[in-house]
Amino acid sequence: MAGIGLGVILLWVVLVFVSAGILMWLWNITIPDLFDLHELQYWQAFRLLLIAGLLFGAFHFQTALPGAGMQL
């Protein structure tokens, strides 16, 4: 059972790092030409991804009780 949890955590970490690379690539092929801004380095894209996740709620944790979360 612990192996499954470790696998999920490892997958999540890999996805975060891959997402930062994709964000950097998309930024560098789009934004410098449109707005005359500098290209992003990998760790800048990583930090930008973390900031966006914090601002827009991508890093939320579910509670153990069903229905205990916020209701719209």
Sine and cosine of phi, psi and omega as CSV:
sin_phi,cos_phi,sin_psi,cos_psi,sin_omega,cos_omega
0.00,0.00,-0.61,0.79,0.01,-1.00
-0.92,0.39,-0.48,0.88,0.02,-1.00
-0.91,0.41,-0.56,0.83,0.02,-1.00
-0.93,0.37,-0.69,0.72,0.02,-1.00
-0.90,0.44,-0.64,0.77,0.03,-1.00
-0.91,0.41,-0.62,0.78,0.04,-1.00
-0.90,0.44,-0.64,0.77,0.02,-1.00
-0.92,0.40,-0.68,0.74,0.02,-1.00
-0.90,0.44,-0.69,0.72,0.01,-1.00
-0.89,0.46,-0.68,0.73,0.04,-1.00
-0.88,0.48,-0.67,0.74,0.01,-1.00
-0.89,0.47,-0.69,0.72,0.00,-1.00
-0.89,0.45,-0.70,0.72,0.02,-1.00
-0.88,0.47,-0.67,0.74,0.00,-1.00
-0.90,0.44,-0.60,0.80,0.03,-1.00
-0.90,0.44,-0.71,0.71,-0.02,-1.00
-0.93,0.36,-0.61,0.79,0.05,-1.00
-0.93,0.38,-0.64,0.77,0.03,-1.00
-0.88,0.47,-0.61,0.79,0.04,-1.00
-0.89,0.45,-0.64,0.77,0.05,-1.00
-0.91,0.42,-0.65,0.76,0.03,-1.00
-0.91,0.40,-0.67,0.74,0.05,-1.00
-0.87,0.50,-0.70,0.72,0.01,-1.00
-0.88,0.48,-0.71,0.70,-0.02,-1.00
-0.89,0.46,-0.73,0.68,0.00,-1.00
-0.90,0.45,-0.66,0.75,0.04,-1.00
-0.87,0.49,-0.75,0.66,-0.12,-0.99
-0.94,0.35,-0.40,0.92,0.05,-1.00
-1.00,-0.04,-0.17,0.99,-0.09,-1.00
-0.89,-0.45,-0.86,0.51,-0.22,-0.98
-0.92,0.40,-0.69,0.73,-0.03,-1.00
-0.86,0.51,-0.60,0.80,0.01,-1.00
-0.96,0.27,-0.60,0.80,-0.05,-1.00
-0.97,0.24,-0.69,0.72,-0.16,-0.99
-0.88,-0.48,0.13,0.99,0.01,-1.00
0.82,0.57,0.71,0.71,0.06,-1.00
-0.97,-0.26,0.23,-0.97,-0.01,-1.00
-0.97,0.26,0.36,-0.93,0.10,-1.00
-0.97,0.26,0.45,-0.89,0.04,-1.00
-1.00,0.02,0.56,-0.83,0.21,-0.98
-1.00,-0.01,0.22,-0.98,-0.09,-1.00
-0.86,0.51,-0.74,0.67,-0.08,-1.00
-0.95,0.31,-0.42,0.91,0.13,-0.99
-0.93,0.38,-0.66,0.75,0.04,-1.00
-0.91,0.42,-0.61,0.79,0.03,-1.00
-0.88,0.47,-0.73,0.69,0.01,-1.00
-0.91,0.41,-0.63,0.77,0.04,-1.00
-0.89,0.46,-0.63,0.78,0.05,-1.00
-0.90,0.44,-0.66,0.75,0.03,-1.00
-0.91,0.41,-0.67,0.74,0.02,-1.00
-0.89,0.46,-0.70,0.71,0.01,-1.00
-0.89,0.45,-0.63,0.78,0.04,-1.00
-0.90,0.43,-0.64,0.77,0.04,-1.00
-0.93,0.36,-0.66,0.75,-0.04,-1.00
-0.94,0.35,-0.63,0.78,-0.11,-0.99
-0.97,-0.25,0.16,0.99,0.15,-0.99
0.97,0.23,0.48,0.88,0.02,-1.00
-0.96,0.27,-0.35,0.94,-0.05,-1.00
-0.97,-0.26,0.93,0.37,0.05,-1.00
-0.94,-0.34,0.48,-0.88,-0.02,-1.00
-0.91,-0.42,0.67,-0.74,0.00,-1.00
-0.99,0.14,0.53,-0.85,0.04,-1.00
-0.99,0.12,0.27,-0.96,-0.01,-1.00
-0.97,0.26,-0.40,0.92,-0.04,-1.00
-1.00,-0.05,0.80,-0.60,0.05,-1.00
-0.92,0.40,0.69,-0.73,0.01,-1.00
0.99,0.15,0.06,1.00,-0.03,-1.00
-1.00,0.06,-0.11,0.99,0.00,-1.00
-0.98,0.21,-0.02,-1.00,0.00,-1.00
-0.95,0.32,0.63,-0.78,0.02,-1.00
-0.95,-0.32,0.67,-0.75,0.04,-1.00
-1.00,0.02,0.00,0.00,0.00,0.00
